[in-house]
Amino acid sequence: MAETTNPAPRAYLLGSELRYARTQAHMTMRDLAERLDLSHSVIVRWENGSRVPSSDSVSAVCAVLGLSSSERDRLAEMAREAAAEPANSVSVGSTGEQDQLAALLEYERNASTITDVAPVLMPGLTQTSDYVRAIVGTENGDVDKWVTMRLGRKDIITRRRNPTHYVAFLLESVLHQQIGDRETHIDQLHHLIELGKRDNVKIRVIPTTAGWTPAHTGPFVLLEFDRADPVVHLEHHRSSATLRDKDDVTAYLEARDHLARAAMNPEDSIGHIAAVVNRWENTA
């Protein structure tokens, strides 16, 4: 795999797992490199995801670190998957958009907590199929693929076993912004309420009275992991990007904390959404 300053998701997550295992074994990168008879720079590239080690190399690392056979097999499989993964870069166009959504899916699948900030549209993991169709547009020949891929994302928060913890912040104005026909909008609001009843999901509305908040600067998704540093996903009209720089991510962590202070609590948010639904249903 060619080296890149913006590693693909599987390479990034594998590198984080290797770094975690090494630090748990109280071994420095130079110590590990010496034990493996490798250059220190090779270990650096493995751990930052810019280079994917072979499954044999991963097995050798596991042996030096004293990991179990099951852990060795798991990491070796991650290495095989990472080696087959295309480099992650910002792409433009239909194929590029699907590649970037696939990259986001990989991060979401491995995240322990996802914070979705939505100042314009309903948060991605809360969208109904009709809402997605209204966004993509029926004139798009790939609409069915888009709907399937986007709805497939929702499994991580609705599955019965170990669902991901999900927090969605949305501006109050999103509740009143009709996307698609009236029925689509009302169904979307009902769906938001139902998701908010799940133990692992928190829907939080940012009231108009809150004034300016970091949500007003644009949408973002903050993904946190058990063993990897958090990343931020930014989606634009026809492209997207993933931020991993520590200073950049720290700024978004602080933005998340700001929103937590400004937003309604989950219970009040669901009550507010229910009141909005009632007005929509009782207004001609």
Residue pairs with C-beta under 8 A, 6 or more apart in sequence:
1 11
1 51
1 52
1 82
1 83
1 85
1 87
2 87
3 45
3 50
3 51
4 50
4 87
4 88
4 89
5 50
6 87
6 88
6 89
6 242
6 244
7 15
7 48
7 49
7 50
7 87
7 88
8 49
8 82
8 85
8 86
8 87
8 88
8 103
9 85
9 88
9 103
9 106
9 107
9 110
9 242
10 78
10 81
10 82
10 85
10 106
11 49
11 50
11 51
11 52
11 82
11 85
12 49
12 228
12 231
12 244
13 49
13 78
13 82
13 106
13 110
13 225
13 228
14 49
14 52
14 53
14 58
14 75
14 78
14 79
14 82
15 46
15 47
15 48
15 49
16 47
16 49
16 225
16 227
16 228
16 229
17 75
17 78
17 227
17 228
18 46
18 47
18 53
18 58
18 61
18 75
19 47
20 227
21 61
21 62
21 65
21 67
21 71
21 75
22 28
22 29
22 32
22 47
22 61
22 65
24 65
25 65
25 66
27 35
27 64
27 65
29 40
29 43
29 44
29 47
30 40
32 43
32 61
32 64
32 65
33 39
33 40
33 42
33 43
35 64
36 43
36 57
36 60
36 61
36 64
42 51
45 51
46 52
46 53
46 57
52 79
52 82
52 83
53 61
53 79
54 79
54 83
55 76
55 77
55 79
55 80
57 79
58 72
58 75
58 76
58 78
58 79
59 72
59 76
61 75
62 71
62 72
62 75
62 76
63 72
67 75
86 99
88 103
88 242
90 96
90 100
90 239
90 240
90 241
91 97
91 99
91 100
91 239
92 238
92 239
93 238
94 142
96 238
96 239
97 238
97 239
97 240
98 142
98 145
98 149
100 235
100 239
100 240
101 149
101 150
101 240
102 149
103 242
104 153
104 221
104 233
104 235
104 240
104 242
105 149
105 152
105 153
107 223
107 231
107 233
107 242
108 114
108 125
108 153
108 156
108 164
108 223
109 156
110 225
110 228
111 156
111 164
111 223
111 224
111 225
112 164
112 165
112 224
112 225
112 226
113 164
113 165
113 166
113 167
113 223
113 224
114 125
114 156
114 157
114 164
114 165
114 166
114 167
114 221
114 222
114 223
114 224
115 167
115 168
115 169
115 221
115 222
115 223
115 224
115 256
116 123
116 124
116 125
116 166
116 167
116 168
116 169
116 219
116 221
117 168
117 169
117 170
117 214
117 215
117 219
117 220
117 221
117 222
117 255
117 256
117 259
118 124
118 168
118 169
118 170
118 171
118 174
118 215
118 219
119 170
119 171
119 173
119 174
119 215
119 216
119 218
119 219
120 171
120 174
120 177
120 219
121 127
121 135
121 174
121 177
121 179
121 219
122 131
122 170
122 174
122 179
122 188
122 192
123 168
123 170
124 150
124 153
124 221
125 153
125 154
125 156
125 157
125 166
125 168
126 154
126 168
126 188
126 191
126 192
126 195
126 203
127 135
127 150
127 151
127 188
128 184
128 187
128 188
128 191
129 147
129 151
130 180
130 183
130 184
130 187
130 188
131 179
131 180
131 184
131 185
131 187
131 188
132 146
132 147
132 150
132 151
133 143
133 147
133 180
134 179
134 180
134 181
134 184
135 179
136 142
136 143
136 146
136 147
137 143
140 146
156 163
156 164
156 166
157 163
157 164
157 166
157 195
157 198
157 200
157 201
158 195
158 198
163 198
163 200
164 200
165 200
166 200
166 201
166 202
167 201
167 202
167 204
168 201
168 202
168 203
168 204
169 204
169 206
169 215
169 256
169 259
169 263
170 203
170 204
170 205
170 206
170 215
171 205
171 206
171 208
171 215
171 216
172 205
172 206
172 207
172 208
172 272
173 208
175 189
175 205
175 272
175 273
175 276
176 276
178 185
179 185
179 188
182 280
185 280
186 277
186 280
186 281
189 273
189 276
189 277
189 280
190 277
192 203
192 273
193 203
193 270
193 273
193 274
193 277
195 201
195 203
196 202
196 203
196 266
196 269
196 270
196 273
197 270
202 266
203 266
203 269
203 270
203 273
204 259
204 260
204 263
204 264
204 265
204 266
204 269
205 263
205 264
205 268
205 269
205 272
205 273
206 213
206 215
206 259
206 262
206 263
206 264
207 263
207 264
207 272
210 262
210 263
213 258
213 259
213 262
214 255
214 258
214 259
215 259
218 234
219 234
219 235
220 232
220 233
220 234
220 252
220 255
221 232
221 233
221 234
221 235
222 230
222 231
222 232
222 249
222 252
222 253
222 256
223 230
223 231
223 232
223 233
224 230
229 244
229 246
229 249
230 249
230 253
231 242
231 243
231 244
231 249
232 242
232 243
232 248
232 249
232 252
233 240
233 241
233 242
233 243
234 240
234 241
234 242
234 243
243 249
243 252
263 269
264 272
